[in-house]
Amino acid sequence: MGCAHGKCCGHRPRSSDSDSREFQEASQFSVHGKHILTERSIECVPVPSRNFRLEYSVLTQRGYYPDSPDKENEDSFCIRTQVQGNPNLHFFGVFDGHGLFGAQCSNFVGDRLVDILANDPRLLDDPVNAYSSAFVRTNHELLDSEIDDTMSGTTAITVLVVGDKLLVANVGDSRAVIALKVGDRVLAENLSSDQTPFRRDEYERVKLCGARVLSQDQLDGLKDPDIQTWGDEESGGSDPPRLWVQNGRYPGTAFTRSVGDSTAGRIGVIADPEVSTVQLTPDHLFFVVASDGVFEFLSSQAVVDMVASYPDPRDACAAIAGESYKQWLAHENRTDDITIIIVHVKDLRNVPMLQGQHP
């Protein structure tokens, strides 16, 4: 179905009995015809300033939690086309909530961030600062809201299409990836960088703010806490470095930036996004915006390979969700919530912008 007023924000209701069935039932979807998981049509929106179009689909799936059958999906998403009434501005965002009130946090941020961005007159002339300000203001509003964000919050990965450019803003460890055709290959290029203590710059920043950075085994005395190296996210992912207050066993976040998380904010977890700009070319085939439930066990290249093998983005969403669940259950007795937006770039040509023309 189309979205009223160009807005499509995914709020997750509480789980029904059918939502909490065994994983194998949830994964029995067909990649031909209508999906149990997606149940969506392919949406299409034009970008008239460059005479191309975007075709997209989205899937959000509650995780499998055998010990918490009533746990709700804490992921949410927001897709808003024609931001500010401009047919060349389109927003895609995924918000991965965590903590007791994670679902409320992710829904709040998904709603407010795009509203604040849409009402900023600087968006076209100074988009980077407008984007950064929107994140900071959204964080302040969440802190001042009735939602208890003491130990709850959300990460946010967002892409704003501005004509033939992508403006990518990230807070946390969800990810955006773009597919680039190089000869006969389709290569994955990360549009964002996961903000975790694995990154040396983020590690040093939170340490200066007073955070202890330890893995769970180090905190429990099973490993030497003075060894402050954990490899990379692939080798150290099973017991990653986390942030702890001095002389305490909380909050234990494995990310260094988020919206909300007021307790973690006292030890360096901030809501300031990293913002980057990408110029689209005809060799850019599609981009993916997804929660870390996808990338916990799947590489960016694996995700791009799967999308490239399915002409229909709904098929790709379903296949990625299924493979993500499979990998989670191969390593743990549960899965994470999973949200995926796939956006195909269709019919983009190298057409120069006219002087003085706005996106």
VEXDREN-2710 file (C-alpha; in Angstrom, 1 decimal):
% VEXDREN-2710
k/r/px/py/pz
1/MET/0.0/0.0/0.0
2/GLY/1.1/3.6/-0.6
3/CYS/1.8/5.9/2.3
4/ALA/-0.4/8.8/3.1
5/HIS/1.3/12.1/2.7
6/GLY/4.4/10.3/1.5
7/LYS/5.1/9.0/5.0
8/CYS/5.6/5.4/6.0
9/CYS/6.9/4.8/9.5
10/GLY/6.9/1.3/10.9
11/HIS/5.6/1.1/14.5
12/ARG/5.7/-2.3/16.0
13/PRO/2.7/-3.4/18.0
14/ARG/3.0/-5.8/20.9
15/SER/3.6/-9.4/19.9
16/SER/0.5/-11.6/19.3
17/ASP/0.5/-15.3/20.0
18/SER/1.4/-15.9/16.3
19/ASP/4.4/-13.6/16.6
20/SER/5.9/-15.8/19.3
21/ARG/5.8/-19.1/17.5
22/GLU/8.9/-21.1/16.8
23/PHE/11.5/-19.7/14.5
24/GLN/11.0/-22.4/11.9
25/GLU/7.4/-21.2/11.4
26/ALA/8.5/-17.6/11.0
27/SER/11.1/-18.6/8.4
28/GLN/8.7/-20.5/6.1
29/PHE/8.3/-17.9/3.5
30/SER/8.2/-18.2/-0.2
31/VAL/10.6/-16.2/-2.4
32/HIS/8.1/-16.5/-5.3
33/GLY/4.8/-14.6/-5.1
34/LYS/3.6/-13.1/-1.8
35/HIS/5.7/-13.3/1.3
36/ILE/4.7/-14.2/4.8
37/LEU/7.4/-11.9/6.0
38/THR/7.0/-8.9/3.7
39/GLU/3.4/-8.8/2.7
40/ARG/4.2/-5.7/0.8
41/SER/4.1/-4.3/-2.7
42/ILE/7.2/-2.7/-4.3
43/GLU/7.0/1.0/-3.8
44/CYS/8.4/3.4/-6.5
45/VAL/9.2/7.1/-6.3
46/PRO/10.6/9.3/-9.0
47/VAL/13.5/11.8/-8.7
48/PRO/12.5/14.2/-11.4
49/SER/15.5/16.5/-11.2
50/ARG/17.7/13.6/-12.5
51/ASN/15.0/11.7/-14.3
52/PHE/15.5/8.4/-12.4
53/ARG/13.4/6.5/-9.9
54/LEU/13.8/4.6/-6.7
55/GLU/12.1/1.2/-6.2
56/TYR/12.1/0.0/-2.6
57/SER/10.8/-2.5/-0.1
58/VAL/11.1/-3.0/3.6
59/LEU/10.9/-5.8/6.1
60/THR/10.9/-5.7/9.8
61/GLN/10.8/-9.0/11.8
62/ARG/10.6/-9.6/15.5
63/GLY/13.5/-11.7/16.9
64/TYR/13.1/-15.2/18.3
65/TYR/13.3/-15.0/22.1
66/PRO/12.5/-18.4/23.7
67/ASP/13.0/-17.0/27.2
68/SER/10.9/-13.9/26.5
69/PRO/7.9/-15.0/24.3
70/ASP/6.1/-11.7/24.8
71/LYS/9.1/-9.5/23.9
72/GLU/8.1/-7.0/21.3
73/ASN/10.1/-6.0/18.2
74/GLU/12.2/-3.0/19.3
75/ASP/13.2/-2.1/15.7
76/SER/11.3/0.5/13.8
77/PHE/11.7/2.2/10.4
78/CYS/10.6/5.4/8.7
79/ILE/10.4/6.0/5.0
80/ARG/9.2/9.5/4.0
81/THR/9.1/10.6/0.3
82/GLN/9.0/14.2/-0.9
83/VAL/10.5/15.7/2.3
84/GLN/9.5/19.3/2.6
85/GLY/7.2/18.7/-0.4
86/ASN/10.3/18.4/-2.6
87/PRO/9.9/15.5/-5.1
88/ASN/13.7/15.1/-5.1
89/LEU/14.1/14.5/-1.3
90/HIS/13.4/11.1/0.1
91/PHE/14.2/9.7/3.6
92/PHE/15.0/6.1/4.6
93/GLY/15.8/5.3/8.2
94/VAL/16.1/2.2/10.5
95/PHE/16.1/2.5/14.3
96/ASP/17.2/-0.3/16.5
97/GLY/15.9/0.1/20.0
98/HIS/17.4/-1.5/23.1
99/GLY/16.6/-1.6/26.8
100/LEU/13.3/-2.0/28.7
101/PHE/11.8/0.9/26.7
102/GLY/13.7/0.4/23.5
103/ALA/10.6/0.1/21.3
104/GLN/9.2/3.4/22.6
105/CYS/12.6/5.0/22.0
106/SER/13.0/3.8/18.4
107/ASN/9.5/4.8/17.5
108/PHE/9.9/8.3/19.1
109/VAL/13.2/8.9/17.3
110/GLY/11.9/7.6/14.0
111/ASP/9.0/10.0/14.1
112/ARG/10.8/13.1/15.5
113/LEU/14.0/13.0/13.5
114/VAL/12.4/13.2/10.1
115/ASP/9.9/15.8/11.3
116/ILE/12.7/18.0/12.6
117/LEU/14.7/17.5/9.5
118/ALA/11.7/18.3/7.3
119/ASN/11.1/21.6/9.1
120/ASP/14.7/22.9/8.9
121/PRO/15.0/25.6/6.2
122/ARG/18.8/24.9/6.0
123/LEU/18.3/21.4/4.7
124/LEU/19.1/22.1/1.0
125/ASP/21.7/24.8/1.5
126/ASP/23.5/23.2/4.5
127/PRO/22.3/19.6/4.8
128/VAL/25.2/18.3/6.9
129/ASN/24.6/20.8/9.7
130/ALA/20.8/20.4/9.4
131/TYR/21.2/16.6/9.7
132/SER/23.5/16.9/12.8
133/SER/21.2/19.4/14.5
134/ALA/18.2/17.2/13.9
135/PHE/19.9/14.3/15.7
136/VAL/21.0/16.4/18.6
137/ARG/17.6/18.0/19.0
138/THR/15.8/14.7/18.8
139/ASN/18.0/13.4/21.5
140/HIS/17.2/16.3/23.8
141/GLU/13.5/15.8/23.1
142/LEU/13.7/12.2/24.0
143/LEU/15.6/13.0/27.2
144/ASP/12.8/15.5/28.1
145/SER/10.0/13.1/27.2
146/GLU/8.0/10.8/29.4
147/ILE/10.0/7.8/28.1
148/ASP/12.5/6.5/30.6
149/ASP/15.7/6.4/28.7
150/THR/17.9/5.9/31.7
151/MET/19.0/2.5/30.4
152/SER/17.1/2.5/27.0
153/GLY/17.7/4.2/23.7
154/THR/18.1/3.5/20.0
155/THR/20.7/3.5/17.3
156/ALA/19.8/5.2/14.0
157/ILE/21.0/4.7/10.4
158/THR/19.5/7.0/7.9
159/VAL/19.8/7.9/4.2
160/LEU/18.4/11.1/2.7
161/VAL/18.3/11.1/-1.1
162/VAL/18.9/14.6/-2.3
163/GLY/18.6/14.5/-6.1
164/ASP/21.5/12.3/-7.3
165/LYS/23.3/12.5/-3.9
166/LEU/23.0/10.4/-0.8
167/LEU/23.3/12.0/2.6
168/VAL/24.1/9.3/5.2
169/ALA/23.8/9.9/8.9
170/ASN/24.7/7.2/11.4
171/VAL/24.5/6.9/15.2
172/GLY/25.4/3.4/16.5
173/ASP/26.1/0.1/15.0
174/SER/23.4/-0.4/12.3
175/ARG/24.6/0.0/8.8
176/ALA/24.0/1.4/5.3
177/VAL/25.7/-0.3/2.3
178/ILE/25.7/0.6/-1.4
179/ALA/26.3/-1.8/-4.4
180/LEU/28.8/-0.7/-7.0
181/LYS/29.0/-2.4/-10.4
182/VAL/32.7/-2.9/-11.4
183/GLY/33.0/-4.9/-14.6
184/ASP/31.2/-8.2/-14.0
185/ARG/31.3/-7.8/-10.3
186/VAL/29.0/-6.1/-7.8
187/LEU/30.9/-4.8/-4.9
188/ALA/29.7/-3.7/-1.5
189/GLU/30.8/-0.3/-0.2
190/ASN/29.9/0.7/3.3
191/LEU/28.1/4.1/3.6
192/SER/28.5/4.2/7.3
193/SER/31.1/3.0/9.9
194/ASP/29.9/1.1/13.0
195/GLN/30.5/3.2/16.1
196/THR/31.8/0.7/18.6
197/PRO/34.9/0.4/20.9
198/PHE/36.5/-1.8/18.2
199/ARG/37.2/1.6/16.5
200/ARG/40.3/3.1/18.0
201/ASP/39.0/6.7/17.7
202/GLU/35.8/5.8/19.4
203/TYR/37.6/3.8/22.1
204/GLU/39.8/6.7/23.0
205/ARG/37.0/9.2/23.0
206/VAL/34.8/7.3/25.5
207/LYS/37.9/6.5/27.6
208/LEU/38.5/10.2/27.9
209/CYS/34.9/10.6/29.1
210/GLY/35.4/8.1/31.9
211/ALA/34.2/4.9/30.5
212/ARG/35.7/1.5/31.4
213/VAL/36.0/-0.6/28.2
214/LEU/35.9/-4.3/29.0
215/SER/34.4/-7.5/27.5
216/GLN/32.0/-9.4/29.6
217/ASP/34.7/-12.0/30.4
218/GLN/37.1/-9.3/31.5
219/LEU/34.4/-7.8/33.7
220/ASP/33.8/-11.2/35.2
221/GLY/37.5/-11.7/35.9
222/LEU/37.9/-14.5/33.4
223/LYS/40.3/-12.5/31.2
224/ASP/43.0/-9.9/31.9
225/PRO/41.3/-6.4/32.0
226/ASP/44.6/-4.7/31.2
227/ILE/44.7/-6.2/27.7
228/GLN/42.8/-3.5/25.8
229/THR/42.7/-5.2/22.4
230/TRP/39.8/-7.3/21.1
231/GLY/40.7/-7.9/17.5
232/ASP/38.1/-6.8/15.0
233/GLU/34.3/-7.1/15.0
234/GLU/34.4/-10.5/13.2
235/SER/37.0/-12.1/15.5
236/GLY/35.8/-10.5/18.7
237/GLY/32.1/-10.4/18.0
238/SER/31.1/-13.2/20.4
239/ASP/32.4/-11.2/23.4
240/PRO/32.8/-7.6/22.3
241/PRO/34.2/-4.7/24.3
242/ARG/31.5/-2.8/26.2
243/LEU/31.2/0.4/28.1
244/TRP/30.9/0.4/31.9
245/VAL/30.9/3.1/34.5
246/GLN/33.7/3.1/37.0
247/ASN/33.1/0.6/39.8
248/GLY/29.9/-0.6/38.3
249/ARG/28.4/-3.3/36.1
250/TYR/26.3/-1.1/33.8
251/PRO/25.3/0.1/31.2
252/GLY/27.3/-2.4/29.1
253/THR/26.7/-0.9/25.7
254/ALA/28.6/-2.4/22.8
255/PHE/28.1/0.8/20.8
256/THR/29.6/4.3/21.5
257/ARG/26.8/6.5/20.0
258/SER/23.1/6.3/20.3
259/VAL/20.0/8.4/20.9
260/GLY/18.7/8.3/24.5
261/ASP/20.7/6.2/27.0
262/SER/21.1/9.0/29.4
263/THR/23.2/6.9/31.8
264/ALA/25.6/5.9/29.1
265/GLY/25.7/9.5/28.0
266/ARG/27.7/10.3/31.2
267/ILE/30.5/8.0/30.0
268/GLY/30.8/9.3/26.4
269/VAL/27.9/7.7/24.5
270/ILE/26.7/10.6/22.3
271/ALA/23.9/11.3/19.8
272/ASP/26.1/13.3/17.3
273/PRO/25.9/11.5/14.0
274/GLU/28.7/10.9/11.5
275/VAL/27.4/12.4/8.2
276/SER/28.8/11.6/4.8
277/THR/27.8/12.4/1.2
278/VAL/27.9/10.1/-1.8
279/GLN/27.4/11.1/-5.4
280/LEU/25.3/8.5/-7.2
281/THR/26.5/7.2/-10.6
282/PRO/24.9/4.8/-13.1
283/ASP/27.2/2.1/-11.6
284/HIS/25.4/2.3/-8.3
285/LEU/22.7/-0.3/-8.4
286/PHE/21.0/-0.2/-5.0
287/PHE/21.6/0.6/-1.3
288/VAL/20.6/-1.3/1.8
289/VAL/19.7/0.3/5.2
290/ALA/19.5/-2.4/8.0
291/SER/19.7/-3.0/11.7
292/ASP/22.7/-4.8/13.2
293/GLY/20.6/-7.9/13.5
294/VAL/21.5/-8.4/9.8
295/PHE/25.2/-7.6/10.0
296/GLU/25.9/-9.5/13.2
297/PHE/26.8/-12.6/11.2
298/LEU/26.5/-11.4/7.6
299/SER/29.2/-9.2/5.9
300/SER/28.2/-6.2/3.8
301/GLN/29.4/-8.1/0.7
302/ALA/27.2/-11.1/1.6
303/VAL/24.2/-8.9/1.9
304/VAL/24.9/-7.1/-1.4
305/ASP/25.4/-10.5/-3.1
306/MET/22.0/-11.7/-1.9
307/VAL/20.2/-8.5/-3.0
308/ALA/21.9/-8.7/-6.4
309/SER/20.7/-12.3/-6.9
310/TYR/17.0/-11.2/-6.6
311/PRO/15.4/-8.8/-9.0
312/ASP/12.5/-8.2/-6.6
313/PRO/13.6/-6.4/-3.4
314/ARG/10.9/-8.2/-1.5
315/ASP/12.5/-11.5/-2.3
316/ALA/15.9/-10.1/-1.2
317/CYS/14.5/-8.8/2.1
318/ALA/12.9/-12.2/2.8
319/ALA/16.1/-14.1/1.9
320/ILE/18.4/-11.9/4.0
321/ALA/16.0/-12.2/7.0
322/GLY/16.0/-16.0/6.6
323/GLU/19.8/-16.2/6.4
324/SER/20.3/-13.8/9.3
325/TYR/18.0/-16.0/11.5
326/LYS/19.8/-19.1/10.4
327/GLN/23.2/-17.6/11.3
328/TRP/21.9/-16.3/14.6
329/LEU/20.6/-19.8/15.6
330/ALA/23.8/-21.4/14.5
331/HIS/25.7/-19.3/17.1
332/GLU/23.1/-18.6/19.8
333/ASN/19.7/-19.9/21.0
334/ARG/17.9/-16.7/20.0
335/THR/17.9/-14.1/17.2
336/ASP/17.9/-10.3/17.1
337/ASP/15.1/-8.2/15.7
338/ILE/15.8/-7.6/12.0
339/THR/14.8/-4.6/9.8
340/ILE/15.9/-4.2/6.2
341/ILE/15.2/-1.5/3.6
342/ILE/16.4/-2.1/0.1
343/VAL/16.3/0.7/-2.4
344/HIS/17.1/0.1/-6.1
345/VAL/18.4/3.0/-8.2
346/LYS/16.7/2.8/-11.6
347/ASP/17.5/4.5/-14.9
348/LEU/20.1/7.0/-13.5
349/ARG/22.1/8.6/-16.3
350/ASN/25.1/10.9/-16.3
351/VAL/23.1/14.1/-16.9
352/PRO/24.9/17.3/-15.8
353/MET/22.9/19.7/-13.5
354/LEU/22.0/23.0/-15.0
355/GLN/23.7/26.0/-13.4
356/GLY/21.7/27.3/-10.5
357/GLN/19.4/24.2/-10.5
358/HIS/18.5/22.9/-7.0
359/PRO/17.9/19.2/-6.3
END
